[in-house]
């Protein structure tokens, strides 16, 4: 993959294959023209090539895959012309053969017309889907406060752009806060829950004094959403992080979500978090998620991934060794690391059966003005900030 900044892949429909609306490969586009030219040239060169004339009947259907009604009709007319040129030795086709070719060409024009309208509809739906995705998960900027961001997202459900994974990075009165989560299920059925949780996080990131309270707000949001739904069984996992002003450490709260991986130079190790229960199952008040503090050195990076990445399996059923592969890929720049991991998954033929989300966060050292006791540092009076974060 090329450079990946902020927002990498969104599982676009064109990535799913050219038969689902994306432009076909170049060789498919030129095949009807080449076939017409090849058969025409061969039959002009020798009368023995007239047995190849049956190939001309395949040209109009092939044109349907690549061309609109006008171009398909012109190629069909070209086939009829070639069949009636004396020099091609095909000028004595039987009436049945000629009528068959004309019928196939006319039918191909009709099919091309229908396909063109379908493609136009798919383009509209794709544009709407991308607009919805931008509204649900807006593209991350390259930097939020002093934290660099790079992300990758691909929905598991074929033909959709959004799914059950979510993430966000916001700056507020308590520093820069980030979330990655995974809602039960995936695809369009999970989008409403994703929207609800992201809204709750964006408010809580500004209002709540600690990550444990942010997690409690998300848990309450899920509980309220599922209160009127019988047998809702609505839950989500989440990982919350906070880069406080004036601190060289990151605070982490895990609610049933895989822990982040800390990349230090060419070493990668999974952070030992205090595991808490998932959100929405009614256990957070009983067993509240515990916050841990992880010191960060210069150039350290935090790698967050959803179950789709952690639980990718190869043909033998073995899980993708994420920390081990991250150590091997540690030389990749932060903005290219999500794409490098995804390319590595595909190259080694690991099957990804769930939404796949990757988030790489890199925190700059706090400025000297943010030292303890300075304005904006922990414990110092905070100036009011915009709720836009």
Secondary structure as UniProt FT lines:
FT   STRAND          6..7
FT   HELIX           13..16
FT   HELIX           18..20
FT   HELIX           26..45
FT   HELIX           47..58
FT   HELIX           59..64
FT   TURN            65..66
FT   HELIX           69..84
FT   HELIX           86..88
FT   TURN            91..92
FT   HELIX           95..136
FT   STRAND          143..144
FT   TURN            145..146
FT   STRAND          147..154
FT   TURN            158..159
FT   STRAND          165..172
FT   TURN            173..174
FT   STRAND          175..183
FT   HELIX           188..190
FT   HELIX           191..207
FT   HELIX           211..225
FT   TURN            226..228
FT   TURN            230..231
FT   STRAND          236..243
FT   TURN            245..246
FT   STRAND          249..256
FT   STRAND          261..264
FT   TURN            265..266
FT   STRAND          267..270
FT   STRAND          275..276
FT   TURN            284..286
FT   STRAND          291..295
FT   TURN            298..299
FT   STRAND          301..305
FT   HELIX           307..310
FT   TURN            315..316
FT   HELIX           322..328
FT   TURN            329..331
FT   HELIX           334..347
FT   TURN            348..349
FT   STRAND          356..363
FT   HELIX           368..370
FT   TURN            372..373
FT   TURN            375..376
FT   TURN            378..379
FT   TURN            387..388
//
